[in-house]
Amino acid sequence: MTKLEDVLLFGALALVWGTAFTAIEIGLETLPPLLFAAARLDIAAVIFVGAVLLGRLRWRPRTKADLALILSNGILVIGAHFAFSFIGQSYVTSGVAAIVLSFTPIITPIIAIRVLSTERIYVTDVVGLCSGLAGVIAIAITGGSVDGQLLGIGLLLASAVVFALGSVLTERWSADLPTMALHAWAMGTGAVFLHVTAYAYSGATLRNVTWTPSAAAALTYLGVFATAGGFLLYFTLLERTGATNISLINYATPIVATVFGAALLGEGITMATVAGFALIVVGFALCNIRPLWRLTRDTSNTADHDLLERDEVRIQGNVYKTETDSQTSLQPGD
């Protein structure tokens, strides 16, 4: 990411997704976790459906791949992911929740190796996974409560695993539906999955919830800004900057979540948490060392190209200066 506009979009996404953990913490004070997650998706689904209708996009699934993507995204990437993460965060702070979920990009390539025949395992992947797990363990042992902090972290790890599994499965199919329509279906599917799960788990429905102003505000923020707005920002950045660049959001988001959790909720930041996050970041770098290297190389080449004068060109690493109109040859620049 070298363009200022891309950096600003990335910062906006980190802000809305990082502060989402603060909003979840506020809402969980009065709302049941599964129902809270379902209501979040209700709002986002309505917004996505509205965008599809306003844009007059095709919305009916036509192929088996469309249906497979809707179910894998709706049930795994969105539904089960939110189910585990909302319940898990009810046991830990918002900053810890964001940090543990940053383990997702580390487990994703490991699952891909098992599911996709085109993927290979490297030593760096194994070392990166071990480093990430060490980071999660370092964070887990600081709580010291088997039925509290450790349970919450276990649920958050499950959230990371189902998200990674769903993401990998989506690589097997190519959608015929427009992206906006596909995710409108996925949001709706996830919402239905969570409503059914919430009712089966505790009999919770929206009719028997006691709403407070803070809970309503938290839900509105999550549905409108963090989910609908956040995913729109994510897809825009994915198209503009590529998957490797956008994957770095997993490590900007926990920083925002930790800062806002400390400032607004008075959550503590321990050295073990910081060390655990550092180990997870190292694990991510090791598991993604090849795409990150290509990204760094491409960025360097782009930066060098931007430094050329208007009358200069680069050919196979060499800089040449164009002649005047009376000459047609290229000469090496100084």
SVG drawing of the C-alpha trace seen along z (x, -y; Angstrom):
<svg xmlns="http://www.w3.org/2000/svg" viewBox="-41 -17 67 50">
<polyline fill="none" stroke="black" stroke-width="0.4" points="0.0,0.0 1.7,-3.1 -1.2,-5.4 -2.5,-7.7 -6.1,-6.8 -5.4,-3.1 -3.7,-3.9 -6.6,-6.0 -9.1,-3.2 -6.9,-0.7 -6.9,-3.0 -10.6,-3.4 -11.1,0.4 -8.7,1.0 -10.7,-1.6 -14.2,-0.2 -13.1,3.4 -11.0,2.6 -13.6,0.6 -16.2,3.4 -14.6,5.4 -15.3,2.5 -18.9,2.3 -19.3,6.1 -18.0,5.8 -20.6,3.0 -23.4,5.0 -22.5,8.2 -23.3,6.5 -27.0,6.9 -27.5,9.0 -27.2,12.8 -24.1,13.4 -25.7,15.5 -28.7,13.3 -26.5,10.2 -24.5,11.7 -27.7,12.6 -29.1,9.1 -25.8,7.6 -26.2,9.7 -29.9,8.8 -28.9,5.2 -26.0,5.9 -28.1,8.2 -30.8,5.6 -28.2,3.1 -26.6,5.5 -30.0,6.5 -30.8,2.9 -27.5,2.3 -28.3,5.3 -31.8,4.0 -30.6,0.4 -27.8,1.6 -30.3,3.9 -27.8,6.7 -28.7,10.3 -29.5,12.0 -30.9,15.4 -28.3,18.3 -28.1,20.3 -25.3,22.8 -24.3,25.3 -21.2,23.3 -23.3,20.3 -25.2,22.4 -22.0,23.9 -20.5,20.5 -23.6,19.1 -23.7,22.0 -19.9,22.1 -19.8,18.3 -23.1,18.0 -22.7,21.0 -18.9,21.1 -17.2,17.8 -20.0,15.7 -22.4,17.8 -20.2,20.2 -17.4,17.7 -19.6,15.1 -21.2,17.7 -17.8,18.8 -16.3,15.3 -19.2,13.6 -19.5,16.2 -15.7,16.3 -15.4,12.6 -17.9,12.8 -15.0,14.4 -12.1,12.1 -11.3,8.5 -11.9,6.9 -8.2,6.6 -7.4,10.2 -10.3,11.3 -8.9,9.3 -5.4,10.7 -6.5,14.3 -8.5,14.0 -5.4,12.6 -4.3,16.3 -6.6,16.9 -4.1,16.1 -1.7,18.6 -4.1,21.5 -5.5,20.8 -2.5,22.1 -2.3,25.2 -5.9,26.0 -5.4,25.2 -2.6,27.8 -5.1,30.5 -8.0,29.4 -6.5,28.0 -4.2,30.4 -2.4,27.4 -0.9,26.2 2.4,27.4 3.8,27.2 7.1,25.5 9.3,25.5 8.4,21.8 4.7,22.8 5.4,25.3 7.6,22.8 5.1,20.0 2.2,22.2 4.3,23.1 5.1,19.4 1.5,18.4 0.4,21.1 3.0,20.1 1.6,16.5 -1.9,17.7 -0.7,19.9 1.2,16.9 -2.0,14.9 -4.1,17.7 -2.0,18.4 -2.1,14.8 -5.8,15.1 -5.3,18.1 -9.0,19.1 -9.7,22.5 -13.5,21.8 -13.0,18.2 -10.1,16.8 -9.0,20.2 -12.5,21.2 -12.9,17.9 -9.7,18.3 -10.6,21.8 -13.9,20.6 -12.0,17.8 -9.6,20.3 -12.6,22.3 -13.9,19.1 -10.5,18.7 -10.5,22.3 -14.1,22.3 -13.4,19.0 -10.2,20.3 -11.9,23.6 -14.8,21.7 -12.4,19.4 -10.4,22.3 -13.5,24.1 -14.6,21.1 -11.4,21.5 -12.9,24.6 -15.8,22.8 -16.2,19.9 -19.3,17.8 -21.6,16.8 -23.4,14.3 -22.1,10.7 -20.0,10.3 -22.6,8.0 -25.4,10.4 -23.3,13.4 -22.6,11.6 -26.1,10.5 -27.2,14.1 -24.3,15.1 -25.3,12.4 -28.9,13.5 -27.9,17.2 -25.6,16.4 -28.4,14.4 -30.8,17.3 -28.2,19.8 -27.5,17.7 -31.2,17.0 -31.9,20.8 -28.8,21.6 -29.6,18.9 -33.1,20.3 -31.9,23.9 -29.2,22.9 -31.1,20.8 -34.5,20.0 -33.5,16.4 -35.5,14.3 -35.5,10.6 -38.9,10.3 -37.7,11.2 -34.6,8.9 -34.4,5.9 -32.9,3.1 -30.7,0.4 -29.5,-2.7 -25.9,-1.5 -26.8,2.0 -28.9,0.4 -26.1,-1.9 -23.5,0.9 -25.8,3.0 -26.4,0.2 -22.7,-0.6 -21.8,3.1 -24.5,3.7 -24.1,0.5 -20.5,-0.5 -18.4,2.6 -20.3,5.2 -21.9,3.6 -19.4,0.7 -16.5,2.8 -17.0,5.5 -17.6,2.9 -14.2,1.3 -12.6,4.7 -13.8,5.7 -12.7,2.3 -9.2,2.7 -9.0,6.4 -9.7,5.3 -7.3,2.3 -4.4,3.7 -4.6,7.5 -4.9,10.3 -1.5,10.0 -1.8,6.3 -5.3,6.7 -4.3,9.6 -2.3,7.2 -5.6,5.8 -5.5,8.8 -2.6,7.1 -3.8,3.5 -7.2,4.4 -5.9,5.8 -3.9,2.7 -7.0,0.5 -9.1,2.9 -6.5,2.9 -6.1,-0.9 -9.9,-1.6 -10.5,1.2 -8.0,-0.4 -9.2,-4.0 -13.0,-3.4 -13.4,-0.3 -10.4,-0.5 -9.1,2.9 -5.5,3.7 -2.7,4.4 -0.2,7.0 3.3,7.7 2.3,11.3 -0.4,10.1 2.0,7.9 4.5,10.7 1.8,13.1 0.8,10.7 4.4,10.3 4.7,14.1 1.5,14.3 2.8,11.6 6.1,13.5 4.1,16.6 2.0,14.7 5.2,13.4 6.7,16.9 3.6,18.5 3.3,15.8 7.0,15.1 6.8,15.8 3.9,13.5 5.2,10.9 8.6,11.0 6.9,10.6 4.9,7.7 8.1,6.0 9.9,6.5 7.0,5.2 6.6,2.2 10.3,1.4 10.1,1.6 7.1,-0.6 8.8,-3.2 11.9,-3.1 9.8,-3.6 8.0,-6.6 11.4,-8.3 12.2,-8.3 12.1,-11.6 9.5,-12.2 12.0,-11.6 13.4,-8.4 12.3,-4.7 13.3,-1.5 14.1,1.6 15.2,4.8 16.5,2.8 18.4,0.2 17.4,-3.4 17.5,-5.1 16.9,-8.7 14.9,-9.5 16.4,-11.8 14.9,-14.8 12.5,-14.7 15.4,-14.7 16.7,-11.4 15.0,-8.1 17.6,-6.0 17.7,-5.3 20.7,-6.2 21.6,-5.0 20.9,-7.6 23.5,-8.8"/>
</svg>
